[in-house]
Amino acid sequence: MGRMDTPGGAEAPRPSWFKDLFNGVGYLFRGLAWVARRPAQWLFGLIPALIVLAAYAAGLIALVWNLGDMAGWVTPFADDWSSGLRGAARVVAGAAIVGAALFLAVVTFTAVTLLVGDPFYEAISVRVEESQGGAPPEPDVPLLTQIGRAVGDAIVMGLIALLFAVLFFACGFLPVVGQTVVPVVAACVSGYLLAAELTSVALGRRGLLRRDRLAVLRRNRPLAVGFGVATFVTFLVPLAAVVLMPAAVAGATLMVRERLIVS
């Protein structure tokens, strides 16, 4: 549920920032519990994730195969350095490239998988809502308009993720900060973007466009960050993004239903 007023007209006290943060984490576990009780839904949700995984795996393998050349390309200033310094600079560059690629892959994986598997995850989200008392009716929007909006949203969110990936790549060269603070900030940002993608299914069913969906998340930022960061961290485990995608959609739907929508 969203913000509600007390009978006397005063605004009900909001949970603390840290409580909302941990509540957000809890929604991922609740999504896991939901699909664990319904293995058929879990297997159903694996299909689009496996398709997208195959494409992403090919891209990441190609990146790693050419990592040495790419590290040299982004560090031309080190060409005249001693071999030791040049090697160290290119190791840092390679690590930054891989980190930026993983950040971009995790964030855009969700967007692309939701786009490819829209009928699958829409069906799972509806079943989650029905298990909690009933799903809202579909918005009266033509199918082609829905597809166009989904593609547009995926492109916009992908560009945002790309801009942050470039920023974090550049910051990765900063001594100490690039190896400590930057990864933490990157996890928080990517988690927030993941939450935006995963909640788009249930929020979109309620007729909210991208701008309105982002406004809802801004009003509930700790909750979104908690859910998103927990999802991001688990998605970093090999193949976890595929296995947990149905659970993440279920958890996001529960979060939308119970906390993000004003009653």
Beta strands, then each sheet from edge to edge (+ up, - down):
end
